[in-house]
Amino acid sequence: MPRGQAATRESAREVVEEFALGFDPRLPMEDRLALADRFLREGRNEIARGRATSNDVTEREGYEKVFHALEEACLARLQKYGIDAPTTHDGIRRGLTTIGDVRLTSAFDDAFAALHVLGYYRGWGERKKTDPVVADVAKSIESIRRVVKRS
């Protein structure tokens, strides 16, 4: 097997393991926010590295990490509201709708569509669509952090 394929397979396994950790409903809010920061940082780096080296797989994995950064932050937000952490994308969206956070629900929808579905699964990472969503994810995480830190 070519060296690049083995590295990509190992990277994909690590990504899956990290994402599975995030869906642990017992993970505390502070840990979720730390995981969100890590996913956001790593995702942005992978997007930039993928673009710089014309590596589509790396760029796609970056989109997925940025999306999961927002997921982790949303889970922390739901926990702050007293809702047990959902274990599916649909459950997270239902939770955001339940708490009435229209802006965060919209940001989640945009990230799901542009980063998770189109950028990662379909490989249609168009910068004019993905870059504003990545920036909005970062803003949403900071907004969530302020809410979670309030007593």
Buried (B, 14 or more C-beta within 10 A) or exposed (E): EEEEEEEBEEBEEEBEEBBEEBBEEEBEBEBBBBBBBBBBBBBBEBBEBBBEEEBEBBBBBBBBBBBBBBBBBBBBBBBBBEBEBBEEBEBBBBBBEEBEBEEBBEBBEBBBBBBBBBBBEEEBBEEEBBEEBBEBBBEBBEBBBEBBEEE
